[in-house]
Amino acid sequence: MLKYKLEHFFSLQEKHNIELVKCQLETEGLNEREALENGWLLSADKWYQCRSVRIVLRKFNVQPTYFNVQFTKERASYIIDIYNKYVEYKGFRSIDSDVYYEDERTEYLILKDEGHPVAFTKFQHYTGLDSSKTEGLESQLNAWNFHKPKLALGKKMIAHEAQYAITLGLDHLYIGEGCELGSMYKADLPGFEWWTGSEWSDDKETYKNLCIRESNIRTIYELADIFNA
């Protein structure tokens, strides 16, 4: 059974009624597969509760497109180069520290086009009661360099990720958080499920509405309205 504690780190009551709470997972004797199945993910060395998204692999019927794919435990310099080009093309701020952090859980899938690395997925392996066996897999981060934008490699990578999870004998592939407009596409993947905070749901409409709402919030007044709804 999972154990966790709550940290009440920010509250407002004079002009707004908002309570922000951190959930901290107890890691002693932790069954990581159970944590994954209850909406927890790991970033660097910290577990966090979130609107996790996963693919039910028996429902994922997309076959990988042929590309030269390799797996490696080492982060080559071209991975950071691909990531920087991805961030620049998308207009994102480079705030994802996960691309720089790696440990014994880390594994990279590298996709090559005409012999050149053009995309990568950073996997994170999770264990269960048997700490020597992978019992959960998260596609924590993927990026490509948009050298040929029409290839839409981001979506093609997911098929390779799912195929890898299947070879590991897993039932699910976890694909990170589901928040804001950038996560809308996940709802259209076969086998899509998202963590509501109490259960896994395949309700695409509600999920997409949450993503849209999050990207539209601009003020603390709007956030307070949502909190108190």
C-alpha positions as CSV (number, residue, x, y, z in Angstrom):
1,M,0.0,0.0,0.0
2,L,1.3,3.4,-1.0
3,K,2.2,5.9,1.8
4,Y,2.4,9.6,1.3
5,K,2.3,12.8,3.2
6,L,0.9,16.2,2.4
7,E,2.7,19.6,2.6
8,H,0.5,22.6,2.8
9,F,2.9,25.1,1.2
10,F,0.7,27.9,0.0
11,S,-2.7,29.3,1.0
12,L,-4.8,32.3,0.3
13,Q,-8.0,33.3,2.2
14,E,-8.2,37.2,2.3
15,K,-8.9,37.9,-1.4
16,H,-9.0,34.4,-2.8
17,N,-9.7,30.9,-1.4
18,I,-6.9,28.7,-2.7
19,E,-5.0,25.8,-1.0
20,L,-1.9,24.4,-2.8
21,V,-0.7,21.1,-1.5
22,K,2.3,19.0,-2.3
23,C,2.0,15.2,-2.2
24,Q,5.2,13.5,-1.2
25,L,5.5,9.7,-1.7
26,E,7.2,7.6,0.9
27,T,9.9,5.6,-0.9
28,E,10.9,3.0,1.7
29,G,9.8,-0.4,0.4
30,L,8.1,1.3,-2.5
31,N,6.5,-0.9,-5.2
32,E,7.2,1.4,-8.2
33,R,4.7,-0.4,-10.4
34,E,1.9,0.4,-7.9
35,A,3.0,4.0,-7.8
36,L,2.7,4.3,-11.6
37,E,-0.7,2.7,-11.5
38,N,-1.8,5.3,-9.0
39,G,-0.8,8.4,-10.9
40,W,2.7,8.9,-9.6
41,L,5.7,9.7,-11.9
42,L,9.4,10.3,-11.2
43,S,11.3,13.4,-12.2
44,A,15.0,13.3,-11.4
45,D,14.9,11.8,-7.9
46,K,11.5,13.1,-6.8
47,W,8.1,11.4,-7.2
48,Y,5.1,13.6,-8.0
49,Q,1.4,13.1,-8.3
50,C,-0.1,14.3,-11.6
51,R,-2.6,13.8,-14.4
52,S,-0.5,11.0,-15.8
53,V,-1.3,9.6,-19.2
54,R,-0.7,6.0,-20.5
55,I,-1.4,3.8,-23.4
56,V,-3.2,0.4,-23.0
57,L,-0.9,-1.6,-25.3
58,R,-3.4,-4.2,-26.3
59,K,-5.5,-1.4,-27.8
60,F,-2.6,0.3,-29.6
61,N,-2.7,-1.0,-33.2
62,V,-0.3,1.3,-34.9
63,Q,2.7,-0.4,-36.5
64,P,6.1,1.3,-36.4
65,T,7.2,3.1,-39.6
66,Y,10.5,1.8,-40.8
67,F,13.4,3.8,-39.6
68,N,16.8,2.9,-38.3
69,V,16.4,2.7,-34.5
70,Q,18.9,2.0,-31.8
71,F,19.0,1.9,-28.0
72,T,21.7,3.3,-25.8
73,K,22.3,4.0,-22.1
74,E,24.5,6.9,-22.9
75,R,23.4,10.5,-23.6
76,A,25.4,11.5,-26.7
77,S,25.9,15.2,-27.5
78,Y,23.5,15.0,-30.4
79,I,20.6,14.4,-28.0
80,I,21.0,17.8,-26.5
81,D,21.4,19.3,-30.0
82,I,18.1,17.6,-31.1
83,Y,16.4,18.8,-28.0
84,N,17.5,22.4,-28.4
85,K,16.3,22.5,-32.0
86,Y,13.0,21.0,-30.9
87,V,12.5,23.7,-28.3
88,E,13.5,26.4,-30.7
89,Y,11.1,25.2,-33.4
90,K,8.2,24.9,-30.9
91,G,8.9,28.2,-29.3
92,F,9.1,26.6,-25.8
93,R,11.3,27.7,-23.0
94,S,14.0,25.2,-22.3
95,I,12.9,24.3,-18.8
96,D,12.8,20.5,-18.9
97,S,15.6,19.4,-16.6
98,D,14.7,15.8,-17.4
99,V,16.7,16.0,-20.5
100,Y,19.9,16.6,-18.5
101,Y,19.3,14.2,-15.7
102,E,20.0,10.5,-16.1
103,D,20.7,7.5,-13.8
104,E,20.5,3.7,-13.9
105,R,16.8,4.0,-15.0
106,T,17.6,6.0,-18.2
107,E,17.6,4.5,-21.7
108,Y,17.4,6.3,-25.0
109,L,15.8,5.3,-28.2
110,I,17.5,7.0,-31.1
111,L,15.8,7.3,-34.5
112,K,18.0,7.9,-37.6
113,D,17.1,9.2,-41.0
114,E,19.6,8.4,-43.7
115,G,22.1,7.4,-41.0
116,H,21.8,10.7,-39.1
117,P,20.2,10.9,-35.6
118,V,17.2,13.1,-35.9
119,A,14.9,12.1,-33.0
120,F,15.1,10.5,-29.6
121,T,13.0,9.2,-26.7
122,K,14.2,9.2,-23.2
123,F,12.8,6.2,-21.3
124,Q,12.6,5.7,-17.6
125,H,12.4,2.2,-16.3
126,Y,10.4,1.4,-13.2
127,T,10.5,-1.8,-11.1
128,G,8.0,-3.7,-9.0
129,L,8.6,-6.0,-6.0
130,D,11.4,-7.5,-8.0
131,S,13.9,-4.7,-8.3
132,S,15.8,-6.4,-11.1
133,K,13.0,-6.5,-13.6
134,T,11.3,-3.7,-15.5
135,E,7.6,-3.6,-14.6
136,G,6.8,-0.1,-15.8
137,L,8.1,2.1,-18.7
138,E,7.7,5.8,-19.1
139,S,8.4,7.7,-22.3
140,Q,9.5,10.7,-20.2
141,L,10.7,12.9,-23.0
142,N,10.9,12.8,-26.8
143,A,12.0,15.3,-29.3
144,W,13.1,15.6,-32.9
145,N,14.9,18.3,-34.9
146,F,12.2,19.1,-37.6
147,H,14.8,18.5,-40.4
148,K,11.8,17.4,-42.5
149,P,8.7,18.8,-40.8
150,K,6.2,16.8,-42.9
151,L,7.6,13.5,-41.5
152,A,5.7,14.2,-38.2
153,L,8.3,12.1,-36.3
154,G,6.9,12.9,-32.9
155,K,3.9,10.7,-33.5
156,K,5.9,8.0,-35.4
157,M,8.2,7.7,-32.4
158,I,5.3,6.6,-30.2
159,A,4.7,3.5,-32.3
160,H,8.4,2.5,-31.7
161,E,8.0,3.3,-28.0
162,A,4.9,1.1,-27.7
163,Q,6.5,-1.7,-29.6
164,Y,9.5,-1.6,-27.2
165,A,7.1,-1.7,-24.1
166,I,5.4,-4.8,-25.7
167,T,8.7,-6.6,-26.0
168,L,9.3,-6.0,-22.3
169,G,6.0,-7.8,-21.6
170,L,4.2,-4.7,-20.3
171,D,0.5,-3.9,-20.3
172,H,1.0,-0.1,-20.5
173,L,3.3,2.6,-21.8
174,Y,3.3,5.7,-19.6
175,I,3.7,8.9,-21.7
176,G,4.2,11.6,-19.1
177,E,1.7,14.3,-17.9
178,G,-1.4,15.5,-19.6
179,C,-1.7,19.2,-19.2
180,E,-2.1,22.3,-21.4
181,L,-2.6,22.4,-25.2
182,G,0.7,20.6,-25.9
183,S,-0.8,17.4,-24.4
184,M,-4.1,17.4,-26.4
185,Y,-2.8,15.1,-29.0
186,K,-2.3,12.3,-26.5
187,A,-6.1,11.9,-26.3
188,D,-6.2,10.7,-29.9
189,L,-3.7,7.9,-29.4
190,P,-5.3,4.4,-29.5
191,G,-5.5,3.0,-26.0
192,F,-5.4,6.4,-24.3
193,E,-6.1,6.7,-20.6
194,W,-5.5,9.5,-18.1
195,W,-5.4,9.6,-14.3
196,T,-8.2,11.6,-12.7
197,G,-6.8,11.5,-9.2
198,S,-8.8,8.5,-8.3
199,E,-9.0,6.3,-11.4
200,W,-8.0,5.8,-15.0
201,S,-10.4,7.2,-17.5
202,D,-10.7,7.1,-21.3
203,D,-13.0,10.2,-21.4
204,K,-11.3,12.2,-24.1
205,E,-13.7,15.2,-24.1
206,T,-13.1,15.9,-20.4
207,Y,-9.4,15.5,-20.7
208,K,-9.2,17.9,-23.7
209,N,-11.4,20.5,-21.9
210,L,-9.0,20.4,-18.9
211,C,-6.0,20.9,-21.2
212,I,-7.7,23.9,-22.9
213,R,-8.7,25.4,-19.6
214,E,-5.2,25.2,-18.2
215,S,-3.7,27.0,-21.2
216,N,-6.3,29.8,-21.0
217,I,-5.8,30.7,-17.3
218,R,-4.0,34.0,-17.0
219,T,-4.8,35.4,-13.5
220,I,-5.0,34.1,-10.0
221,Y,-8.7,35.1,-10.0
222,E,-9.4,32.6,-12.8
223,L,-7.4,29.9,-10.8
224,A,-9.4,30.7,-7.7
225,D,-12.7,30.3,-9.6
226,I,-11.6,26.9,-10.8
227,F,-10.5,25.8,-7.3
228,N,-13.8,26.8,-5.8
229,A,-16.1,25.5,-8.6
